């Protein structure tokens, strides 16, 4: 049985997340078993986006399948010969169980599976934010910065129940949760902490990569510094492409 792996992110007009995804794909590629064909291994880990792409995700999945398994697979498919020992594993690189993870991506995977028929199995793996060891990566970032109080700042989701994941993560990290796209906001959390007497506040962006939103967060913190001049603010980095993150992603491919 041959497997290929497609890492799916949200997509952005900013080039930085795409570059980071390419770096991450290379790191995941290094996790492939040694018995994989080394000359073709770089084609077995790819990236795709749910949004901001000229092609819908289900078409990106089909295109990647062709590049991963080669023209031989396409030829067999056209002749009606099954080659369902090929498996394509889709790993959603999302941190929250929002609408994209729970509804949009499964729908796109279903469309892709319908298009390829039984020629291969397309398997949707758990989303990145569900990995139990993700907390360790975040705790490592927190340990590198000295602060009296921490705010875990997530994007937020309109899907009911998605905030529970952030609240649980924040509690385990000894921080409070805030959301960029909904209440409670970063500013409201800062006001609460300042009123409680904290003067060293650090913000951990619960985002995969640097991009337009993290730039906006940094600008917002500069405004907070003017509003609360007696407070020392620090901003941690988002997760970023790392060997540790690649290890978590590879573990998800086997779940």
C-alpha positions as CSV (number, residue, x, y, z in Angstrom):
1,X,0.0,0.0,0.0
2,X,1.3,3.5,-0.9
3,X,0.3,6.6,1.0
4,X,0.6,10.3,0.2
5,X,-0.1,13.2,2.5
6,X,-1.8,16.5,1.8
7,X,-1.5,19.3,4.4
8,X,-4.5,21.7,4.2
9,X,-4.4,25.2,5.6
10,X,-6.9,28.1,5.5
11,X,-5.1,30.1,2.8
12,X,-4.1,33.7,2.8
13,X,-3.3,36.6,0.5
14,X,-0.1,37.1,2.5
15,X,2.8,35.1,1.1
16,X,4.3,34.2,4.5
17,X,1.9,31.4,5.5
18,X,2.4,29.7,2.1
19,X,6.1,29.8,2.5
20,X,5.8,28.4,6.0
21,X,3.5,25.6,4.7
22,X,6.1,24.7,2.1
23,X,8.8,24.5,4.8
24,X,6.5,22.4,7.0
25,X,5.8,20.0,4.1
26,X,9.5,19.5,3.7
27,X,9.9,18.7,7.4
28,X,7.0,16.3,7.3
29,X,8.6,14.6,4.2
30,X,11.6,13.8,6.4
31,X,9.3,11.6,8.5
32,X,8.5,9.3,5.6
33,X,9.6,5.7,6.2
34,X,13.0,4.8,4.7
35,X,11.5,2.2,2.4
36,X,9.7,5.0,0.4
37,X,11.1,5.7,-3.0
38,X,13.5,8.5,-2.2
39,X,13.4,9.9,-5.7
40,X,9.6,10.3,-5.4
41,X,9.3,11.1,-1.7
42,X,9.1,14.9,-2.3
43,X,5.9,14.4,-4.3
44,X,4.2,12.4,-1.5
45,X,3.7,15.4,0.9
46,X,1.9,18.4,-0.5
47,X,0.0,21.5,0.5
48,X,-3.4,22.9,-0.3
49,X,-5.7,25.6,0.9
50,X,-9.4,25.8,1.6
51,X,-9.6,29.4,0.5
52,X,-7.6,32.0,-1.5
53,X,-6.8,29.4,-4.2
54,X,-7.8,29.5,-7.9
55,X,-9.1,25.9,-7.5
56,X,-11.6,24.6,-5.0
57,X,-10.0,22.2,-2.5
58,X,-11.5,19.1,-4.0
59,X,-9.8,19.9,-7.3
60,X,-6.5,20.6,-5.5
61,X,-6.9,17.1,-3.9
62,X,-7.3,15.4,-7.3
63,X,-4.4,17.3,-8.8
64,X,-2.1,16.3,-5.9
65,X,-3.2,12.7,-6.2
66,X,-2.1,12.7,-9.8
67,X,1.3,14.2,-9.0
68,X,1.8,11.9,-5.9
69,X,0.9,8.6,-7.6
70,X,1.9,9.5,-11.1
71,X,0.4,9.1,-14.6
72,X,0.2,5.3,-14.1
73,X,-2.6,5.9,-11.6
74,X,-4.4,8.1,-14.1
75,X,-4.0,5.5,-16.9
76,X,-5.4,2.8,-14.7
77,X,-8.3,5.0,-13.8
78,X,-9.2,5.7,-17.4
79,X,-9.1,2.0,-18.1
80,X,-11.4,1.3,-15.2
81,X,-8.8,-0.7,-13.3
82,X,-8.9,-0.2,-9.5
83,X,-5.7,0.7,-7.7
84,X,-7.3,1.3,-4.3
85,X,-4.2,0.3,-2.4
86,X,-3.2,3.9,-2.8
87,X,-4.2,6.1,0.1
88,X,-4.3,9.9,0.3
89,X,-4.4,11.2,3.8
90,X,-5.7,14.8,4.3
91,X,-4.4,16.6,7.4
92,X,-6.3,19.8,8.3
93,X,-3.8,22.3,9.8
94,X,-6.4,24.1,11.8
95,X,-6.3,24.8,15.5
96,X,-10.1,25.0,16.3
97,X,-13.0,22.7,15.5
98,X,-14.8,25.5,13.6
99,X,-17.0,25.4,10.5
100,X,-14.0,24.9,8.2
101,X,-12.9,21.7,10.1
102,X,-16.3,20.2,10.9
103,X,-18.2,21.1,7.7
104,X,-16.2,22.7,4.8
105,X,-13.2,20.4,4.6
106,X,-15.2,17.1,5.0
107,X,-17.5,18.3,2.2
108,X,-14.6,18.9,-0.1
109,X,-13.0,15.6,0.7
110,X,-16.3,13.9,-0.1
111,X,-16.4,15.6,-3.5
112,X,-12.8,14.5,-4.2
113,X,-13.6,10.9,-3.3
114,X,-16.6,10.9,-5.5
115,X,-14.4,12.1,-8.4
116,X,-11.7,9.5,-8.0
117,X,-14.2,6.7,-7.2
118,X,-12.6,3.6,-5.8
119,X,-9.3,4.2,-7.5
120,X,-7.9,5.3,-4.1
121,X,-9.0,5.9,-0.6
122,X,-9.0,9.5,0.6
123,X,-8.8,9.6,4.4
124,X,-9.5,12.7,6.5
125,X,-7.2,12.8,9.5
126,X,-7.9,14.6,12.8
127,X,-7.2,18.4,12.8
128,X,-4.0,19.7,14.2
129,X,-5.6,21.4,17.2
130,X,-6.9,18.1,18.5
131,X,-3.4,16.7,19.1
132,X,-2.8,16.3,22.9
133,X,0.9,17.3,22.6
134,X,0.2,20.7,21.0
135,X,0.0,22.2,24.5
136,X,3.7,21.3,25.0
137,X,4.7,23.4,22.1
138,X,2.7,26.4,23.4
139,X,4.1,25.8,26.9
140,X,7.6,26.0,25.5
141,X,6.9,29.4,24.1
142,X,5.5,30.6,27.4
143,X,8.5,29.4,29.3
144,X,10.8,31.6,27.1
145,X,9.1,34.8,28.2
146,X,8.8,36.2,31.7
147,X,5.3,37.6,32.5
148,X,2.9,37.9,35.4
149,X,-0.1,37.0,33.3
150,X,-0.7,35.4,29.9
151,X,-3.5,35.9,27.3
152,X,-4.0,33.1,24.8
153,X,-5.4,34.9,21.7
154,X,-7.2,32.8,19.2
155,X,-9.0,33.7,16.0
156,X,-12.4,32.6,17.2
157,X,-15.2,30.7,15.3
158,X,-18.9,31.2,14.7
159,X,-19.5,27.5,15.3
160,X,-21.1,26.8,18.7
161,X,-18.8,24.9,21.1
162,X,-15.6,25.8,19.3
163,X,-14.5,28.1,22.1
164,X,-14.4,25.2,24.6
165,X,-11.2,24.0,22.9
166,X,-9.5,27.4,23.5
167,X,-10.8,27.7,27.0
168,X,-9.4,24.3,27.9
169,X,-6.1,25.1,26.3
170,X,-5.9,28.5,28.1
171,X,-6.7,26.9,31.4
172,X,-4.0,24.2,31.0
173,X,-1.5,26.9,30.2
174,X,-2.4,29.1,33.2
175,X,-3.7,31.9,30.9
176,X,-6.9,33.5,30.0
177,X,-8.5,33.2,26.6
178,X,-9.4,36.1,24.2
179,X,-10.5,36.1,20.6
180,X,-9.5,38.3,17.6
181,X,-12.9,37.8,15.9
182,X,-15.3,37.9,18.8
183,X,-15.7,38.4,22.5
184,X,-14.0,38.5,24.9
185,X,-11.5,40.7,23.0
186,X,-7.9,41.3,23.6
187,X,-8.5,44.8,24.9
188,X,-11.2,43.6,27.3
189,X,-8.9,40.9,28.7
190,X,-6.1,43.4,29.2
191,X,-8.4,45.8,31.1
192,X,-9.5,42.9,33.4
193,X,-5.8,42.0,34.1
194,X,-4.8,45.6,34.7
195,X,-7.7,46.1,37.1
196,X,-6.5,43.0,38.9
197,X,-3.1,44.6,39.4
198,X,-1.0,42.9,36.7
199,X,1.7,45.0,35.2
200,X,3.5,42.4,33.0
201,X,1.2,40.9,30.4
202,X,2.2,38.6,27.6
203,X,0.1,37.6,24.6
204,X,0.4,34.2,22.9
205,X,-1.2,34.2,19.4
206,X,-2.9,30.9,18.9
207,X,-2.1,30.9,15.2
208,X,0.0,28.7,13.0
209,X,2.1,31.3,11.2
210,X,2.9,34.9,11.0
211,X,0.7,36.8,8.6
212,X,-1.8,39.7,8.2
213,X,-3.6,38.9,11.5
214,X,-0.5,38.6,13.6
215,X,0.6,41.9,12.1
216,X,-2.7,43.4,13.2
217,X,-2.3,41.9,16.6
218,X,1.1,43.5,17.0
219,X,-0.3,46.9,15.9
220,X,-3.1,46.5,18.5
221,X,-0.6,45.8,21.2
222,X,1.2,49.0,20.3
223,X,-2.1,50.9,20.9
224,X,-2.5,49.1,24.2
225,X,0.9,50.3,25.3
226,X,-0.2,53.9,24.8
227,X,-3.4,53.2,26.7
228,X,-1.7,51.4,29.6
229,X,1.7,53.1,29.8
230,X,2.5,51.5,33.2
231,X,2.1,48.0,31.8
232,X,4.9,46.0,30.1
233,X,3.4,44.0,27.1
234,X,5.2,41.2,25.3
235,X,4.0,39.3,22.2
236,X,5.1,35.7,21.6
237,X,5.5,34.2,18.2
238,X,2.9,32.0,16.5
239,X,3.7,28.3,16.2
240,X,5.7,28.5,13.0
241,X,7.2,25.7,10.9
242,X,9.3,23.5,13.1
243,X,10.5,20.0,13.4
244,X,8.4,19.7,16.6
245,X,5.2,20.7,14.7
246,X,6.1,18.4,11.9
247,X,6.3,15.5,14.4
248,X,2.8,16.2,15.6
249,X,1.5,16.4,12.1
250,X,3.1,13.1,11.2
251,X,1.6,11.5,14.3
252,X,-1.9,12.6,13.1
253,X,-1.4,10.8,9.8
254,X,-1.6,7.5,11.7
255,X,-4.6,8.3,13.8
